[in-house]
Amino acid sequence: MSRILAISDIHGHGAGAKQLLELAQYDPKVDRLFLLGDYIDKSPETWETLSFVQGLLQEGAAAVRGNLEQWFLDQHAAGEQPESIKQAVAFVAGLPLYIEHGPYLFVHAGIRPGIALAAQQQVDLLSIREEFWNSQSRYEWIVVFGHTPTYRMGVAPGDIWVEADRIGIDTGAKHGVRLTLLDLTHHKSYSCSTKTKGVYTDFRTADWCIEK
């Protein structure tokens, strides 16, 4: 059975993401994988993660731009650049800001309540926080998003954040907490630690449910 999978805020932890995909037995010929941005950090050693993401897209995955990809684009779009940077810029520039798929809207940060999707501002799609996830508004999709680490949204460190129409999946990989791959079809999550000591260990599989 085809699954819908999603991962966000990798922040250079491409090796961890690869292991999570292996743990979930991801099959690009069958499954649909969505990547929700912030594949990199501002440190150049993380930029090779763009190549990892590009490889996943070549196999059939889909990806949106995060605020750090926008930062990368703004920093490197002008002037003379090495060929590798030019290729990365072209790749990032081609990433959409959101993707609709069935009942889901995949976006990096969220959407501003009360504004039609086509009228959303780029800054909100890439950077909005409490005004989106803490809003009493209800959305026509299940919005799957990253950007805000879920432990800042009131759940235990490393857990996903789930509401009836919103699912936050940035479980703090950047901050040494966990990196999570979500199976939206079977309501399962796959995660690993990103602590400096013991990075990509403590692999966990868990079940979750949507709050009504």
N, C-alpha and C positions, 0 to 999 in steps of 0.2 A: 504494500500500500504506500502510495506517495505521501511524504510528510512535508510540512512547511516548517523550516528551521530558521532561527534568527540568532545573530550574535552582534554585539555592539561594543564600542570602546575597547578595542584590542590594545591600543597604546603601545605598539611595538612588540606585543607578546604573540607574534605569529606562530612561534613554536608551540605555545600553549594552545592556541586556536586549532592548529593542525592536530594535536593530540586529542582534543575534544571531539573533533570531527571523526577521528578514527574510533574513539570510544562510542560515539553514537552510530557508528557504521554508516556514515553519510555516503550515499550513492548519487552522484550528480546526474546519472541517467534517469533516476527515479524521483529523487527528492528535490524540493525547491528551497534554496538557501538564500536568505536575505541578510546583507551586512549593513549595519546602520551608522557607520561613520566613526571618526576618531581612530583610524587605524594606526596613526603615528602620534608622536609627541614632537616637541620642538627640538629634541636632540637628534642630530643627523643619524645616529646609529639605529634609530627606529624607522627611518624612511624606507628601508628595504621591505618593510611590511606592505608597502604599496605593490611591490612585485608579487607578493604572496596573494594579495587580494585580486590583482589583475589575473593571475593564474586561475583563481576560483571562478572569475567571471568568464574566462575563456571556456570553462567546463560547463557553464550554464547558470551560475549564481547571478544574483543582482545586488547592486550596492548603491547606497546614497552617500552624499557628501556630509562630512561632519565639520564642526567649526575649526578643527585643527587642519583639515584638508583645505578649508577656505583660507586659513592663515598661510599655509604653504603656498597656495596659489597667489595670494597677495604679495608674498615675499619674493617670489621667483618668476612672476609672469613677465616682468620687464627686464630689459638689459640682456647682455650676453651670459649664457649659462652653458655648463657642460651638457653634452648630448643626453646623458642619463637624467639630468634634471629637466631638460626640455620634454623628454618622453613622459616623465612623471607629472609634469604640469599639464600636458595634453590629456593624460588619463584623468587627472582630478577635475579638469575643466569639463570633461564629458559626463561626470557623475550627476545624476538628478538630485533634487533636494528632497523628494519624497517619491514613494511608489505605492500605488493602490493595487491590492491583490485580494480578490474575494472580499471577505468581511474586514480585512485588515488594511490599515494605513501604516506604512513603515516610514519613519522619519527620525532624524537624529535627536532633536530636542523636544519636539512637540509642535502644537499649533496654538495660535491665539484664539481664545473663545470668542464666538460671535462674528468671526470673519470667515467668509467663504474660502474654501481651499485655494481656488485660483487667485484669490486676492491676498493670500498670506505673504508677509514680508520675509525676505531671506534671513534677516537677523533673528526673527522669531523661530523659524524652522531650524536654525542652527544653534540657537542660544537660549531660548525661553526656558524658564524653570517653574517656580511656584505658580505663576499666573496660569500655567497650563495644568500641571498635574494636581494642584490643590484647588482647582476651580470646581464649583458645583455644577457647571455646564455638563451636558451629556452630548456625546458625539455620535455621528451616524456610522462610524467604524469602530473597531477595536484598534486603538492607536498603540502601536508597539514602538517604543522609543528608548533612547539611552541618555547620555549627556550628564544627567544628575545621578551621582552614586546613590544607590537605593538606601544605604544606611543613613543618608541625610533626609530620607523621606519617611523615617519612622519604623523601618523593619530591621531585623537583625543583620549584622554585617555578613555579606555574601548571599543573602536571600534576594529573590526577585520581588518586585512590588506589583501587586495585582489589584485592579478594580474591574468593575463590569465592562468598562469601555476603554481601559488604559492598562498597559503592562510595561513597567519600567525594568529594563534588563541590564543596565550598567551596574554591575555588582562590585565595582571598585578595583578593577585590575590595575589601574594607574596608581592606586594608593596602597598597593600591597595587600589587597583583600582577596578577591576571587574574580576569575574570568568565567563567564557562563554562556553556554550554548543552549538555546531554548527550542524544544519540540512543541510547537503550537498544536499539532494534530493530536498527539497523545498525552499532552499536558505533562511532559517530563522535562527536567533540566539536567544538564551535564556541566560540571564545573570543576575547576582546579585552583589551587592556591597560587598567588603571585607574590608571596612574600619573598624577599631577597634570599633568605635562608630557606631552602626547600621549595624554590620556585618550580612550578609544574609538578607538584606532588599533591597528596590528599585529594585525589579524584573522587567526586561524589556524583551519584545519580539520585534524583528526588522527583516525587510527584507533586503537582500543584493543581489548584483549581481556580476558576474565575469567580470572584465574589459577585453575588446577585444583588 
